Amino acid sequence: MPTIKQMEAVYWIHTLGGFHMAAERLNTTQSTISKRVHELEADLGGMIFTRARGRPVLTARGQSVIEGFAEILALRSRLMALAKGEGQFGGRFRLGITELVSMTWLPGLAAMAREAQPSLVMDHDVDLSRSLYDRLASGRLDLVIAPRIEADEDIVTQRLGYLDCGWACAPALLAGLTEPVPMDALARLPLLLQPEGSAIQILLMRDLAQESRSVQSVMTCNQMAVLTKMAAAGLGVTYGALEFFRPYLASGELRLLRTEPRLSRLEFVVAWRRSEGGSLHRQLAAMAKRAFDRHQASLSPLGTKMKKSDRDGGR
C-alpha cells in the first residue's frame, strides 16, 4: 500500500511539473522526493514517471493511480480538519502578494489569520502581478492578492476594492504643461514604471494603445517605493497608489497631475484555483476583505491644500 508521503510526492510532481518544485511544496529535499518515488515504483513494479523534454510525465501506470492519489489526499485533508475542530487547518500555505499589499494591509490580514488558524504556517511571496497569477495557475502558490488582470480560466477571483491611484512628479517637470494633461503630452514625458508584468504597466499600456499613443521613454524598476523617490528627484513621472506618494506630497517634493482621459482604476482581488479552492481559501479571502476595508477606512485625507481634482489624480 502506498504511503501518504509517497502519494504526496507523486501528486505534487505531477501538479507542479518537477521534483524540485514538489520538494519545495512539501518542505523537503529533492533527493527525498526522488527516494519516495523510487520506493513506490519498486512496490508497484513499474515506472510512475518518464522524462519528456526534461519534464516528468506520468506513464500509463502513473495515470492509472494519480486520480486515486488525489482523492485520498483530499479526503485526508478533510479528516485532519475535522480532527482539529471545525474550520481548523494546519501545514504550510503559500500566499502571493504585490509590494503594495506587503506595505499596507498585510499585517492586519496576518494577525487575523494567526488568530483564526494558529496551526497554519503562512509563507508570503512578494512579486509582480503577472508572475503571481502564473505561479498560482501552475500550483506554486495557493492564494494571490493582487490587482485584477487577465488570468487562466481556472482562476477564481473575489473583489477587495479599488485603490486611489494617480500620476505624480516633481513640480518642476510640469513647467509649460496645462492640466488636464492630454495623453500625447504624457507619453512624451519620461515615465517611471514597474517592468512588464506589473498590473499598473499592463493597464497603462492598454489605455495608451487605445488612445493610439506610443511612449517615448520608460525607466523601469520593480519597486514602487524606489520609483516614487526617483519621481521626487525629478527623473520623470510615475503612476501608482497614492499611499506611496503621501510623504512626498506633504513635503511638496511631488505633485499629483490630472490626465485626459483618465486611466482605468486599479482593482484589487483575491484569487485562487477553482480546482483547489476550499473553505480555507474562502475564509482567508473574507479576512483579506476585512483587512483591506479597515486599512482604507484608517487613511487620513491627503491634505486640505490639495484640490479635489488633484486628489482624484487620473484614476
N, C-alpha and C positions, 0 to 999 in steps of 0.2 A: 504494500500500500504506500503510495507517495506521501511524503511528509508535507506539512503546511509550508515549510521553508522551501522545499523543492518546487511546490506548486507556485509559490510567490515568485521564485526566480524565473520560471518559465513564463508566467503571466506577464511580468514586467519587462522581460527581454522582448517578448512579442509586442507589447504595448508601446514601449519606448524605442524599440529598434536597435538595441545594443546591450552588451554585457556591462559596459562601463556605466551607462545611464541607469540600468537596473540596480547596480551596486549602490549608486548614489541614492536612488529612491528608497532602497532597503537599509541604508546606512551601514553598509558593509564593504568588503573589498571585492574587486573583480575576480580575484582568484577563488574566493569563497563561493561566488555565484557560479563560476565555471565548475567547481567541485560538486556543487549540488546538482547541476545539470548532468554531469558525467555519471554521478551515482544513480540518478533517476534513469538515465539511458541504459545503464547496466541492468537495473531491475526490470525494465520494460523490454529489454532485448533488442533495442534498435535506437537509431538517432532521432532526437527531437528537432534539432535544427540542422540546416545546411547553410552554406555561405553563397550569397548571390550579390556580386559587386560589393563585397566587403560587409554586407549587412546580413545578420542572421535571419533566415526564413524558415518557417515551420515546414517540416517534412509531412508526408501523409500521416505518419504516426502522430506527429505533433498536432496536426489539425484535428485528429480524432479525439484528443484529450483536452485541448485548450478550452473549449466551451464548458466542459465539466469542471475544470480547474477554476474558471471564473465564477461559476455558480457556487462552488464550495467556499471560495474566499469571500464572496458577498454574504453568504449565509453565516460564515464565521464572524464577520464584522457585525452583523445584526445581533448575533448571540452575545458577543462581547459587550455591545452597548446595553443590552437587556440586563446582563450580569452586573454591570457597573451602576445601573439605575437608568431610568428613562431619560433619553436625551444626552447621556454622557458618552464621551468619546476619548480615546487615547491614541498615542502614536504621534507621528510627525505629519504636519500639514504644511504644504508649500504655497505661500501667498505671494503673488507677484504684484508690485505696486510701482507707480511712477514716482519721480523725485518730489513732485508737489504733494502727493499723498504722504510720503515719508516725513515731510516737514510740517504737516498741518494736522490732519485728524487721525493719523495712525496711532499716536499714544492713547487717544480715547478709545479707539477700537481694540487695541491690545489689552487695555485694562478690562474692558467688558468681556473679552474672550477668556482672559485668565480667570475671571470670577465665575463664568458660566461653564468653562471646560478646563478645570485645573490640571487634568491629565494630558491635555493636548499640547504638543510641542510645536509652536508656530515658527516656521522658517520664512524670513522676509527677503525677497529678491527685488532689488530696485533696477529698473531698466526702462527703455523706451517702449511706447505703446505697441508698435508693430511686433517687436521681439517678444513681448509678454503674451500677446494673442497667439503667436506662432507656437510658443512653448506650451501654452495652455492646450492648444489643439493636438499637440503631439504627446500630451500626457506628462510633461515635465513640470507642470505647475497644476495645483488643484483649484485655485481661485485667483482671479485677477481683479484689481481695482484700477481703472484707467479711463481715459476719455473714450467715448464710443467711436469706433472706426469699423470699416467693413471687416467681417470675420467669417470663419468657417461656419457652415450651416449647422454644425453640431453644437455651436456655442450658444448658450442661453445668456441673456443679459437682463439685468434689473436696474432701472434708473435710480441714481442717487440725487442728481440735480445739476444745475448749471452753475458755473463759476463766473465771477466778474473778471473779464479779461480786457486787455486793451493794448494799444501801441504806446510806447514810451521812448523818449530820447532826451538828450541834453538840450536845454532851451536854445543854445546857440545853433543847433542843427536845423532849427525851424526858421532861421532868418530867410526872409523873402518868400515864405510859403503862407498861403492863406488857408483857413480852415472852413469847412471840412476839406481835408487833403484828398484830391482825386487819386484813384488807383494808379494812373500812369505816373503821377508825380511821386507816389510812394515807391513804385517799382524802380525809380531812378536813384533812390537813396540806398546807401549801404545797409543791408539787412543783417541782423544778428539773430540767428535761429538755431534751434536744435537740429541735428542732422536728419537725414532721410530715415523714416521710421517713427518719428515723433508725431503725435496727433496734431500738434499745432502746425507743423510744416505740411502735413497732409491736407489739412483744411485750407491753409494759406495758398498752397499751390493750386488746389482745386478752384478756389474763389478767383485767383488771379487768372487762371486759364479760362474761366467763364467770362471774364472781362477782356479776354484776348490780350493780356499784358504779360510781358516777359520780364523777369527780374534780371537786373544788370549786375548786381554784386551781392553775394551772400557769404558771410563768415559763419561757420558752424561750430558749436560746442555742445556736448551732451549734458551740460549742467546749466540749468536756467539761472541759478544764483550767479554764476560767472558771467553769463550773457548780460545780466542786469548791471553788473559792475562795469562791463565793457561799454554799455549804453551810457551810463553815468559819466564815463570818461570821454564821451563824445565820439566814439568809434562807429556809431550807427544807430539805427532804430530797431527795437526789438518788440516782440509781441508775447505776452504771457499773462499769467494770473496777477491781478492787482496786488495780491499779498506779497509777491516778490518786490514790488515797487514801493511799498508804503514808506519805509525809512527814507528812501531817496526822494520821494515826492514831498515829504515833510521838510527835508533839508533844502529843497529847491534844486537838487542835482539832476532830477528827472522831471519831465513834464509829460502828461498824457496828451495825445492828439487824436482828433476825430478824423475819420476817413469816410469817403463816399464812393461806392456803397459800403455799408458795414460788413464785416466778416461774419461767417457762421459762428454761432455761440459754441462754447466748449462744454459738452455734456459728459459728465462722469457716470460710469456704470460699474456694477459688479458683474463679473462674467464667470461662467463655469461650463464644463462639458455636459451636454444633455445626457450622455451615456453614463456619466459618473455622479451626477448631482444627486444629493440626498438631503436628509433633514439637517445635517451639519452645515452644508453649503447654504441652505435657506436661512438657518439661524445666524450664520456669520454675515450673510447679506443684510439681514434685518439690523444687526449690530452696526454694520458699516453705514447704513442709512441713518441710524440714530446719531452716530459719531459725526457724520457729515452735517446733519441738521444742527447739532449742538455747536459745532465749530462755526458754522455760518452765522448762527444767532449771536455768538460771542464777539464777532468782529465789530470794531468801532468804526464810525464814519472816517473817511479819508481826510476830512478837514473842511472847515467852513470856507476856506479861501478858494476852494475848487468849485467851479460851476457844475451844475448837474450834467450838462452836456459833456464836460471833461471827464466826469466820473464814469459816464457810460462808455467812454473810451473805445468806440468802434466795436462793441460787442455784436 
